[in-house]
Amino acid sequence: MSIRSMGTVRSLTNPSAAPSLVPGAIAPPQPIALLRQRAWVELDLDALRHNVRQLKDWTGPGVDLMAVVKADAYGHGAIAIAQAARSAGADWLAVATIEEGGQLREAAIAQPDTAAALAQVPILVLGAIHTPDQVKALLHWRLQPTLCCPQQAALAAEVAESLGQRLPVHLKIDTGMSRLGVLWSEAPQLVRQVRSLRSLELASIYSHFATADEPDDATLRRQHRRFEMAIAQIRQDGHPLPPLHMANSAATLRDRALHYDRIRPGLCLYGLYPAPHLADTMPLRPVLSVRARITQIKTIPAGEGVSYGHRFTTDRPTRVATVGIGYADGVPRSLSGQIDVLWRGQRIRQIGTITMDQLMLDATAQPDLQPGDTVTLLGSDGGDRILAEDWADKLGTISWEILCSFRHRLPRLIQTP
Ligand SMILES: Cc1ncc(COP(=O)(O)O)c(C=O)c1O
């Protein structure tokens, strides 16, 4: 397996893109070698494509797949993920904000060789709109908004009309999440309004589940019934139905009756299961790995404190290995003393407080471990693996949050076979 850098990262370190400070004095660094010096995220896009195909096979023909790539594709990097998802058969993309959608459209212009597929793919913005400038930006980038209330519909229609444009819009029904969306009982009225506005085209009606990953399905069934009742009323009012969608990853795995015309998976695309009881549905492959290098190793005596606060004290001479990754890179500080890393298939325990850029290991049982060696924090190594959900379980949080924490600082490198 080899590694190549993603376009955005490469351009930051490309010597031809940035003049050196002292021309000719020192040879410019090789971008990839530099990126792999300390810590990095590796993306397995084959795994991503595999996951998309698994989901497509699962739903069967006639059901579109909308790949949820918001929050920089759950920390993986939206441009690379969106391209890969599209190449594996994703029909739509969903983002949270107009800016995220604009980034994908701009990538198609900036990287026509690799990101051309992002120029035309339909993109739904899941967040709400409030201002005329947002509607103009939607039209500029050909993004499709979510409408949640009569005011948003009126705003979208007025701006589109004033620019002589027709805007496809998606109506979101709140069936019990109590977040965005028109109340399910008021949805037929909003459909009537949208259909009366010539500059708007009703492109889909959707809702979102609050508890699809929980074993007890009572709330999910109640939300489903409310959606069905709203749709029945809309049909009874004589409106032709646009495509309908409700299913996030958990609902997709759990019940084909929830697929309607389109599924909207996020987490499953990235190779993780929303809950253990849904893990035997299809074989998914994690896309993201986090690796870092050992920067120093030394043996300290028994009775020495390790890291800030001395929350760990050695009880024997201890071979301490320092690793160049910390909480600013996305490793939660609250995992201090609770995780292992992998090295040649062995688990090495992390000790002491995780610091901003570094953390420490007890490598007493690994005398061959050397500075410069690579350890795996998340991902597979030598037949063992550590998943985001392992960290999430320890923290009482969810794997979605763990993945998103890697979107800030680490370079992202794409594995190539
Ligand atoms: C409206 C909407 N649809 C779909 C998804 C994808 O959810 P998941 O990652 O659980 O598949 C999300 C994510 O939060 C969402 O907000």
The ligand as a MOL file (V3000), in Angstrom:
LIG
                    3D

  0  0  0     0  0            999 V3000
M  V30 BEGIN CTAB
M  V30 COUNTS 16 16 0 0 0
M  V30 BEGIN ATOM
M  V30 1 C -31.0000 15.2460 8.1820 0
M  V30 2 C -29.9560 14.1890 8.2550 0
M  V30 3 N -30.0460 13.1220 7.4380 0
M  V30 4 C -29.1280 12.1350 7.4660 0
M  V30 5 C -28.0740 12.1560 8.3480 0
M  V30 6 C -27.0930 11.0080 8.3770 0
M  V30 7 O -27.1330 10.3610 9.6070 0
M  V30 8 P -26.2300 9.0750 9.9150 0
M  V30 9 O -24.8250 9.5450 9.9860 0
M  V30 10 O -26.7370 8.5890 11.2170 0
M  V30 11 O -26.4630 8.1220 8.8030 0
M  V30 12 C -27.9470 13.2370 9.2260 0
M  V30 13 C -26.8570 13.2740 10.1910 0
M  V30 14 O -26.9160 13.7230 11.2790 0
M  V30 15 C -28.9100 14.2830 9.1730 0
M  V30 16 O -28.8340 15.3420 9.9860 0
M  V30 END ATOM
M  V30 BEGIN BOND
M  V30 1 1 1 2
M  V30 2 1 2 3
M  V30 3 2 2 15
M  V30 4 2 3 4
M  V30 5 1 4 5
M  V30 6 1 5 6
M  V30 7 2 5 12
M  V30 8 1 6 7
M  V30 9 1 7 8
M  V30 10 2 8 9
M  V30 11 1 8 10
M  V30 12 1 8 11
M  V30 13 1 12 13
M  V30 14 1 12 15
M  V30 15 2 13 14
M  V30 16 1 15 16
M  V30 END BOND
M  V30 END CTAB
M  END
